[in-house]
Amino acid sequence: MNRRGWLGLPLVGLAALYLLYLPDVQFVLDDWWLFQRFARAPGRWEMARALVENRVWGSFRTNGLSFVGVYGLWGIGGARPGFYFVIGVGLQALIGYLLYRVVERLGLGRGTAWAAGALFVVLPTAHNPVFWFPSCAPYLFSAVGVLVYLWSAAGEWSWRAGVLQAVAVALAFLSGDQAFGLLAGSALWMAVVWRNRGPLRSALVAWGTLAVVGALYLGLVNKVPAGGTMAAKFDFRLGRAAQNVAAMWGDGYYRSTWWALGIVIVVWWVLRGETAGPPARAALLGVGWWVLGVGPVLFLRWRELRYDYLPGLGLAVALAALCRRPVITAVLVGWSAGTVAGEIQQCWRPMARNTQAVVRALRKLENVRDHDIVAVAGTPARIGTAPHFAMYLSYSSTPFVETVTGVFGLHVGRAILWDSGRLGLEHVDFFRELKEEDLRRAHVVACEALEDCSVRTVLAREVGPGKYEMHPLKNYRGSGDKIYFSK
C-alpha cells in the first residue's frame, strides 16, 4: 500500500466512531415514509421512475438518483436500519478521503490535506446526515460527485478530465439539490484564489453541464410544477437570509463551541503574522466553498442541521489551513471526534431507545383494524440534535405505526384529549375532532419515561376537583361505557 493509502486508514478509523451508535440505530422520520412506499410500490422500475420524476415527493427536486440508490439498497437490505447506517458511515470515510486527495492535489501538503479530511469526517456539521442516512443520502452521494469534480479540476486539463468532470457534475447535481452552488462556483473560486487559469476550463464544463442537464431534466423528466415548489420553499428577502445565518450560529451547543474555536484559531494565526502564502489562500478557498455550499439554502423558509453538511467541506479546508501546527490539528480533530461520541450518548441513543420502547408497546396492541385510532403519548419531541424518530410530525408517525402493527389506514396522533370541551386526536400539526363512541376503536400507548412505554385501556377526563370520568378504549376488558372515579 502506498503512502496515500496508509494516510487514508486513520480516516476510516475516525469514521468508525459513528459505529458506537450501531447497536441502537433506528430509522428516522422520512425513512418510515419512504420505506413504506418502497414496500407498497407497484413495480421495481415504476418506483425508480417515480423517484426520478419527482412523483413520489410531489415537489420539484434534483435528488432522484440518490433515492434510486437507496431503493436499490432496500432491495438488498430490506428494512434493517443498521445496514443503511454502516453504508452511510462508509460513505463518510470515503468523502473524507476524497477531500484529503483534493487538498493534496492543490499542493498544500499531505499534513494539511489529511487535517481537512479528518476534520470533515468528524465535524459537528457532518453528523446529522450520517445518523440519518437513508433520507439524507442526497447530501452524501452529491458530496462524492462534488469532490470527484474538484479533484479533477485541481489537476492538469485534458479532454479525458473534461469528460470526467461533466459526468461528476451531472451525477452530483441529480443526486442532491444543495450541491448546485459548489458545482457552479467552486472551480471558478479556485481559479480566482490560486490565480490560475487552469480551473476556468473546469468551471466552463460545470456551467455547460448544469445548463444542459438542468434543461433536459426540467423539460423531459420532471413531472411536477417547478414554479410552485420554488414559491413554497423559498423566501428571497434579506430578512430570511439573516434569520438563517443567525440560526447557524445557534444550532446547538456544538455549533456555538465550534465557531468559538474557529475564531480563536484565526486570531492566534493572525497575531503570529502567518497571514500570507498558500495557507492563507487555502483558508480563503475554504471560506468561499463554505459560502457556495450555504448559498442554495440561504433563502429557504426553514432551517435544518443537515444543511450544514456540504458547506462543511469548505469549513474543513479553511480550518485545516488555519491550524498550521500538528498540535492544533490534533486538538481540533480530537475535540470533533469527542462530539461524535457525545452526540450519540446524549441525543441519538436516548431517542433510539425511546423509539424501541414505543415499538415494543405497539406490538402488544390487540385487535388493531383498518381505520382504528392510535395515540402515542409522552414521547419527547427532541433531544438535543435528534428529533423524535417517529412521532415528531404526522407524516412520519402514521407510516411508523402502520409498519410496526402491520395494519394500514390508521389514524395516528400524539394524544387523545379534551380541548375546550372538544374531544380530539392531537398531533403537532393537527387536531382532529372525535366523538365519544370513537374511543371504542382507539388504542393508546403512553411513555412514562424514555424506555418505559405501555398500553393503556382507559382514558381519564377530569370532571371536577379530584373527580375523573374514565372512558374505556378498544381493548378494555371491563364492563360499562363510562367509569367514575374520585381521588
C-alpha positions as CSV (number, residue, x, y, z in Angstrom):
1,M,0.0,0.0,0.0
2,N,1.4,3.4,-0.9
3,R,1.6,6.3,1.5
4,R,-1.7,7.8,0.3
5,G,-3.4,4.6,1.2
6,W,-1.8,4.4,4.6
7,L,-2.9,8.0,5.4
8,G,-6.4,7.1,4.4
9,L,-6.6,4.4,7.1
10,P,-6.9,6.8,10.1
11,L,-9.8,8.5,8.3
12,V,-11.6,5.1,8.3
13,G,-10.8,4.8,12.0
14,L,-12.3,8.2,12.7
15,A,-15.4,7.3,10.7
16,A,-15.7,4.1,12.7
17,L,-16.5,6.2,15.8
18,Y,-20.0,6.6,14.4
19,L,-20.4,2.8,14.8
20,L,-20.8,3.3,18.6
21,Y,-24.4,4.1,17.6
22,L,-24.8,0.9,15.6
23,P,-26.4,-1.3,18.4
24,D,-29.2,1.2,18.9
25,V,-29.7,2.7,15.4
26,Q,-33.3,3.2,14.2
27,F,-34.9,4.7,11.2
28,V,-35.7,8.5,11.4
29,L,-38.8,10.4,10.3
30,D,-38.7,10.4,6.5
31,D,-37.2,6.9,6.5
32,W,-40.6,5.4,7.7
33,W,-42.5,7.3,5.0
34,L,-40.0,6.4,2.3
35,F,-39.7,2.7,3.1
36,Q,-43.5,2.2,3.4
37,R,-43.7,3.5,-0.2
38,F,-41.0,1.2,-1.3
39,A,-42.8,-1.8,0.3
40,R,-46.1,-0.9,-1.5
41,A,-44.6,0.0,-4.9
42,P,-46.5,-1.5,-7.8
43,G,-43.2,-2.5,-9.5
44,R,-39.5,-2.0,-9.2
45,W,-38.9,0.0,-12.3
46,E,-42.1,2.0,-11.8
47,M,-40.8,3.1,-8.3
48,A,-37.4,4.1,-9.7
49,R,-39.0,6.1,-12.4
50,A,-41.4,7.8,-10.0
51,L,-38.4,8.8,-7.8
52,V,-36.5,10.4,-10.7
53,E,-39.6,12.1,-12.0
54,N,-40.4,13.6,-8.5
55,R,-43.8,11.9,-8.4
56,V,-43.0,10.3,-5.0
57,W,-42.3,13.6,-3.3
58,G,-44.8,15.7,-5.3
59,S,-42.4,18.7,-5.4
60,F,-39.5,19.7,-7.7
61,R,-36.1,18.4,-6.6
62,T,-32.9,17.2,-8.3
63,N,-32.1,14.3,-5.9
64,G,-33.8,11.4,-7.6
65,L,-30.6,9.5,-8.3
66,S,-29.8,9.3,-4.6
67,F,-33.2,7.8,-3.7
68,V,-32.9,5.4,-6.6
69,G,-29.7,4.2,-5.0
70,V,-31.5,3.9,-1.6
71,Y,-34.2,2.0,-3.3
72,G,-31.6,-0.4,-4.8
73,L,-30.1,-0.8,-1.3
74,W,-33.6,-1.5,0.1
75,G,-33.9,-4.4,-2.4
76,I,-30.7,-5.9,-0.8
77,G,-31.0,-5.0,2.9
78,G,-34.7,-4.5,3.4
79,A,-35.9,-2.7,6.5
80,R,-32.7,-3.1,8.6
81,P,-31.6,0.3,10.0
82,G,-28.1,-0.9,10.7
83,F,-27.5,-1.9,7.1
84,Y,-28.0,1.6,5.9
85,F,-26.1,3.2,8.8
86,V,-23.0,1.2,8.0
87,I,-23.2,2.2,4.4
88,G,-23.6,5.9,5.5
89,V,-20.5,5.6,7.7
90,G,-18.5,4.0,4.9
91,L,-19.5,6.9,2.6
92,Q,-18.4,9.4,5.2
93,A,-15.0,7.8,5.3
94,L,-14.8,7.9,1.5
95,I,-15.8,11.6,1.4
96,G,-13.1,12.4,4.0
97,Y,-10.5,10.5,1.9
98,L,-11.6,12.3,-1.3
99,L,-11.3,15.7,0.4
100,Y,-7.8,14.7,1.5
101,R,-6.9,13.9,-2.1
102,V,-8.4,17.2,-3.4
103,V,-6.4,19.3,-0.9
104,E,-3.3,17.3,-1.5
105,R,-3.6,17.9,-5.3
106,L,-3.9,21.6,-4.7
107,G,-0.3,21.5,-3.4
108,L,-0.9,22.2,0.2
109,G,1.0,19.2,1.6
110,R,-0.2,15.9,3.0
111,G,-0.4,17.3,6.5
112,T,-2.9,20.0,5.7
113,A,-4.7,17.6,3.3
114,W,-5.1,14.9,6.0
115,A,-6.2,17.5,8.5
116,A,-9.0,18.6,6.1
117,G,-10.2,15.1,5.5
118,A,-10.0,14.1,9.2
119,L,-11.8,17.3,10.3
120,F,-14.6,16.8,7.8
121,V,-15.2,13.2,8.9
122,V,-16.0,14.2,12.5
123,L,-17.1,17.8,12.2
124,P,-20.3,18.5,14.2
125,T,-21.7,19.9,10.9
126,A,-21.4,16.5,9.3
127,H,-23.1,14.3,12.0
128,N,-26.8,14.8,11.1
129,P,-26.8,13.2,7.7
130,V,-24.7,10.2,8.9
131,F,-27.0,9.4,11.8
132,W,-30.0,9.8,9.4
133,F,-28.5,8.3,6.2
134,P,-31.4,6.8,4.2
135,S,-33.3,10.0,4.0
136,C,-30.2,12.2,3.9
137,A,-28.5,10.2,1.2
138,P,-28.6,13.2,-1.2
139,Y,-26.0,15.0,0.9
140,L,-23.5,12.2,1.0
141,F,-23.9,11.0,-2.6
142,S,-23.7,14.5,-4.0
143,A,-20.6,15.2,-1.9
144,V,-18.9,12.3,-3.6
145,G,-19.7,13.8,-7.0
146,V,-18.6,17.3,-6.0
147,L,-15.2,16.0,-4.7
148,V,-14.5,13.9,-7.8
149,Y,-15.2,17.0,-9.9
150,L,-12.9,19.2,-7.7
151,W,-10.1,16.5,-7.7
152,S,-10.1,16.6,-11.5
153,A,-10.4,20.4,-11.7
154,A,-7.3,20.7,-9.4
155,G,-5.2,18.7,-11.8
156,E,-4.0,19.1,-15.4
157,W,-6.6,19.8,-18.0
158,S,-7.3,17.2,-20.7
159,W,-10.3,16.1,-22.7
160,R,-10.5,13.0,-20.6
161,A,-10.5,15.1,-17.5
162,G,-13.3,17.3,-19.0
163,V,-15.4,14.2,-19.6
164,L,-14.9,13.0,-16.0
165,Q,-15.8,16.4,-14.7
166,A,-19.0,16.6,-16.8
167,V,-20.1,13.1,-15.6
168,A,-19.3,14.0,-12.0
169,V,-21.2,17.3,-12.2
170,A,-24.2,15.7,-13.8
171,L,-24.4,12.9,-11.2
172,A,-23.8,15.2,-8.3
173,F,-26.5,17.7,-9.5
174,L,-29.1,14.9,-10.0
175,S,-28.2,13.4,-6.6
176,G,-28.6,16.5,-4.4
177,D,-30.1,20.0,-4.9
178,Q,-27.8,21.7,-2.5
179,A,-24.7,20.7,-4.5
180,F,-25.6,23.3,-7.2
181,G,-23.7,26.1,-5.5
182,L,-20.5,24.2,-5.2
183,L,-20.7,22.8,-8.7
184,A,-21.4,26.1,-10.3
185,G,-18.8,28.2,-8.4
186,S,-16.1,26.1,-6.7
187,A,-13.7,25.8,-9.7
188,L,-14.1,29.5,-10.6
189,W,-13.3,30.4,-7.0
190,M,-10.3,28.1,-7.1
191,A,-9.0,29.9,-10.2
192,V,-9.5,33.3,-8.5
193,V,-7.8,32.4,-5.2
194,W,-5.0,30.4,-6.8
195,R,-4.6,33.0,-9.6
196,N,-4.5,30.1,-12.1
197,R,-6.5,30.0,-15.3
198,G,-6.5,26.2,-15.4
199,P,-9.7,25.7,-13.3
200,L,-11.5,28.1,-15.6
201,R,-12.0,25.3,-18.1
202,S,-13.4,23.2,-15.4
203,A,-15.8,26.0,-14.5
204,L,-17.0,26.2,-18.1
205,V,-17.5,22.4,-18.1
206,A,-19.7,22.7,-14.9
207,W,-21.7,25.6,-16.3
208,G,-22.4,23.8,-19.6
209,T,-23.3,20.6,-17.9
210,L,-25.6,22.2,-15.4
211,A,-27.4,24.1,-18.1
212,V,-27.8,21.1,-20.4
213,V,-28.7,18.6,-17.7
214,G,-31.0,21.1,-15.9
215,A,-32.9,21.9,-19.1
216,L,-33.3,18.3,-20.1
217,Y,-34.4,17.2,-16.6
218,L,-36.9,20.1,-16.3
219,G,-38.3,19.6,-19.8
220,L,-38.2,15.8,-20.2
221,V,-38.0,14.1,-16.9
222,N,-39.6,16.1,-14.1
223,K,-43.4,15.6,-13.8
224,V,-44.3,18.2,-11.1
225,P,-44.6,22.0,-11.4
226,A,-41.3,23.7,-10.6
227,G,-42.6,27.2,-10.0
228,G,-45.0,26.3,-7.2
229,T,-42.3,24.4,-5.4
230,M,-39.9,27.3,-5.6
231,A,-42.5,29.7,-4.2
232,A,-43.4,27.3,-1.3
233,K,-39.8,26.6,-0.3
234,F,-38.0,30.0,-0.8
235,D,-38.4,33.5,0.6
236,F,-36.0,35.7,-1.4
237,R,-35.8,38.5,1.2
238,L,-32.7,39.6,3.1
239,G,-34.6,39.2,6.4
240,R,-35.0,35.5,5.7
241,A,-31.3,35.1,4.8
242,A,-30.4,36.9,8.0
243,Q,-32.6,34.6,10.1
244,N,-31.0,31.5,8.6
245,V,-27.5,32.8,9.2
246,A,-28.4,33.6,12.8
247,A,-29.8,30.1,13.1
248,M,-26.4,28.6,12.0
249,W,-24.8,30.3,15.0
250,G,-27.3,29.0,17.5
251,D,-27.9,25.4,16.2
252,G,-27.0,23.6,19.4
253,Y,-24.1,23.9,21.8
254,Y,-21.7,22.0,19.4
255,R,-22.2,24.7,16.8
256,S,-21.5,27.6,19.1
257,T,-18.4,25.9,20.5
258,W,-17.2,25.1,17.0
259,W,-17.4,28.7,15.9
260,A,-15.7,29.9,19.0
261,L,-12.8,27.6,18.4
262,G,-12.6,28.7,14.8
263,I,-12.4,32.4,15.8
264,V,-9.7,31.6,18.4
265,I,-7.6,29.9,15.7
266,V,-8.0,32.8,13.3
267,V,-6.9,35.3,16.0
268,W,-3.9,33.2,17.0
269,W,-2.8,32.8,13.4
270,V,-3.1,36.5,12.6
271,L,-1.2,37.5,15.7
272,R,1.7,35.2,14.8
273,G,2.0,37.0,11.4
274,E,1.2,33.9,9.4
275,T,-1.2,35.7,7.0
276,A,0.4,35.2,3.6
277,G,1.3,32.4,1.2
278,P,-0.5,29.2,0.3
279,P,-2.1,28.6,3.7
280,A,-3.8,32.0,3.6
281,R,-5.1,31.3,0.1
282,A,-6.3,27.8,1.2
283,A,-8.2,29.3,4.1
284,L,-9.8,31.8,1.7
285,L,-10.6,29.0,-0.7
286,G,-12.3,27.0,2.1
287,V,-14.4,30.1,3.1
288,G,-15.5,30.6,-0.5
289,W,-16.5,26.9,-0.8
290,W,-18.5,27.3,2.5
291,V,-20.4,30.3,1.1
292,L,-21.1,28.4,-2.1
293,G,-22.4,25.4,-0.1
294,V,-24.7,27.7,2.0
295,G,-26.0,29.7,-1.0
296,P,-28.7,27.2,-2.2
297,V,-30.3,27.0,1.3
298,L,-29.8,30.6,2.4
299,F,-33.3,31.7,1.5
300,L,-35.2,28.6,2.5
301,R,-38.3,29.1,4.7
302,W,-36.9,26.6,7.2
303,R,-33.6,25.6,8.7
304,E,-32.3,22.1,9.2
305,L,-29.0,20.8,10.7
306,R,-28.3,18.7,7.6
307,Y,-27.9,21.8,5.5
308,D,-24.5,22.3,7.2
309,Y,-23.1,19.1,5.6
310,L,-21.9,20.3,2.2
311,P,-20.7,23.7,3.4
312,G,-18.7,21.7,5.9
313,L,-16.3,20.7,3.1
314,G,-15.2,24.3,2.8
315,L,-15.1,24.7,6.6
316,A,-12.8,21.7,6.9
317,V,-10.4,23.1,4.3
318,A,-10.4,26.5,5.9
319,L,-9.7,25.2,9.4
320,A,-7.1,22.7,8.2
321,A,-5.2,25.6,6.6
322,L,-5.6,27.8,9.7
323,C,-4.3,25.1,12.1
324,R,-0.7,25.3,10.7
325,R,0.6,23.2,13.6
326,P,0.1,19.5,14.2
327,V,-0.8,20.1,17.9
328,I,-3.6,22.4,16.9
329,T,-4.8,19.9,14.3
330,A,-4.7,17.1,16.9
331,V,-6.8,19.2,19.4
332,L,-9.4,20.1,16.8
333,V,-9.7,16.6,15.4
334,G,-9.8,15.1,18.9
335,W,-12.5,17.6,20.1
336,S,-14.6,16.9,17.0
337,A,-14.3,13.1,17.5
338,G,-15.5,13.7,21.1
339,T,-18.6,15.4,19.8
340,V,-19.4,12.3,17.8
341,A,-19.4,10.2,20.9
342,G,-21.1,12.9,22.9
343,E,-23.9,13.4,20.4
344,I,-24.6,9.7,20.2
345,Q,-24.7,9.3,24.0
346,Q,-26.7,12.4,24.8
347,C,-29.0,12.7,21.8
348,W,-29.3,9.8,19.3
349,R,-29.0,6.8,21.6
350,P,-31.7,8.0,24.1
351,M,-34.1,8.8,21.3
352,A,-33.4,5.5,19.6
353,R,-34.2,3.7,22.9
354,N,-37.4,5.6,23.3
355,T,-38.4,4.6,19.8
356,Q,-37.6,1.0,20.6
357,A,-39.8,1.2,23.7
358,V,-42.7,2.5,21.6
359,V,-42.2,-0.3,19.1
360,R,-42.4,-2.9,21.9
361,A,-45.6,-1.4,23.2
362,L,-47.2,-1.1,19.8
363,R,-46.5,-4.8,19.2
364,K,-48.6,-5.6,22.3
365,L,-51.7,-3.9,20.9
366,E,-54.5,-6.3,20.2
367,N,-57.3,-6.4,17.6
368,V,-55.9,-3.4,15.5
369,R,-58.0,-2.9,12.5
370,D,-58.2,-0.5,9.5
371,H,-59.4,3.0,10.5
372,D,-58.6,2.5,14.1
373,I,-57.1,5.4,16.1
374,V,-53.7,5.1,17.7
375,A,-52.2,7.7,20.0
376,V,-48.6,7.5,21.2
377,A,-48.3,9.9,24.2
378,G,-45.4,11.1,26.2
379,T,-42.6,10.9,23.6
380,P,-40.0,13.7,23.6
381,A,-40.3,16.0,20.6
382,R,-36.5,16.5,20.5
383,I,-33.4,15.5,22.5
384,G,-30.6,17.9,21.5
385,T,-29.9,17.4,17.8
386,A,-32.2,14.4,17.5
387,P,-35.9,14.9,16.7
388,H,-38.2,12.1,17.7
389,F,-37.6,9.4,15.2
390,A,-41.3,8.7,14.6
391,M,-43.7,11.0,16.4
392,Y,-42.1,14.3,15.6
393,L,-44.6,15.0,12.8
394,S,-47.7,13.3,11.4
395,Y,-46.2,12.4,8.0
396,S,-43.7,10.1,9.8
397,S,-45.8,8.8,12.7
398,T,-48.5,7.2,10.6
399,P,-46.2,5.1,8.4
400,F,-44.2,4.2,11.6
401,V,-47.3,2.9,13.5
402,E,-48.6,1.2,10.3
403,T,-45.3,-0.5,9.7
404,V,-44.9,-1.8,13.3
405,T,-48.5,-3.0,13.6
406,G,-48.8,-4.3,10.0
407,V,-52.1,-2.5,9.6
408,F,-52.7,0.3,7.1
409,G,-55.3,3.0,7.1
410,L,-54.8,4.0,10.8
411,H,-55.3,7.5,12.3
412,V,-52.3,8.3,14.4
413,G,-51.6,11.1,16.8
414,R,-49.6,12.1,19.9
415,A,-52.6,12.2,22.3
416,I,-56.4,11.9,22.7
417,L,-57.6,14.8,24.8
418,W,-60.3,17.3,25.5
419,D,-59.6,20.8,24.4
420,S,-62.1,23.4,25.5
421,G,-64.7,20.7,25.8
422,R,-63.9,19.1,22.4
423,L,-62.6,15.6,22.2
424,G,-60.0,15.1,19.6
425,L,-56.9,13.3,18.3
426,E,-54.0,15.7,18.6
427,H,-50.7,15.9,16.8
428,V,-48.0,18.6,16.4
429,D,-49.7,19.7,13.1
430,F,-53.4,18.9,13.6
431,F,-56.3,18.5,15.9
432,R,-59.0,16.1,14.6
433,E,-62.3,16.1,16.5
434,L,-63.7,12.8,17.7
435,K,-67.0,11.5,19.1
436,E,-67.1,9.6,22.3
437,E,-68.1,6.4,20.5
438,D,-64.8,6.7,18.5
439,L,-62.9,5.8,21.7
440,R,-64.1,2.2,21.3
441,R,-61.8,1.9,18.3
442,A,-58.9,3.8,19.9
443,H,-55.6,2.5,21.2
444,V,-53.2,4.5,23.5
445,V,-49.5,3.9,24.2
446,A,-48.1,6.1,26.9
447,C,-44.5,6.7,27.8
448,E,-43.8,7.4,31.5
449,A,-40.0,7.5,30.8
450,L,-37.7,7.2,27.8
451,E,-37.6,3.4,28.0
452,D,-41.0,2.8,29.8
453,C,-43.9,2.8,27.4
454,S,-47.1,0.7,27.9
455,V,-50.5,0.1,26.5
456,R,-53.5,1.9,28.2
457,T,-57.1,0.7,28.0
458,V,-58.9,3.6,29.6
459,L,-58.9,7.4,29.1
460,A,-59.4,9.7,32.0
461,R,-61.1,13.1,31.9
462,E,-61.2,15.4,34.9
463,V,-64.8,16.4,35.6
464,G,-64.2,18.1,39.0
465,P,-61.7,18.6,41.7
466,G,-60.3,15.1,42.3
467,K,-63.1,13.5,40.2
468,Y,-62.5,11.7,36.9
469,E,-64.6,10.2,34.2
470,M,-62.9,7.0,32.8
471,H,-63.7,6.2,29.1
472,P,-62.9,2.6,28.0
473,L,-60.8,2.2,24.9
474,K,-60.9,-0.6,22.4
475,N,-59.2,-3.3,24.4
476,Y,-60.8,-2.5,27.8
477,R,-61.8,-5.8,29.3
478,G,-64.2,-4.5,32.0
479,S,-67.9,-3.6,31.6
480,G,-69.7,-0.2,31.2
481,D,-69.3,2.7,28.8
482,K,-68.1,5.1,31.5
483,I,-66.5,4.7,34.9
484,Y,-66.4,7.5,37.5
485,F,-63.5,7.7,39.9
486,S,-62.8,10.0,42.8
487,K,-59.3,10.5,44.0
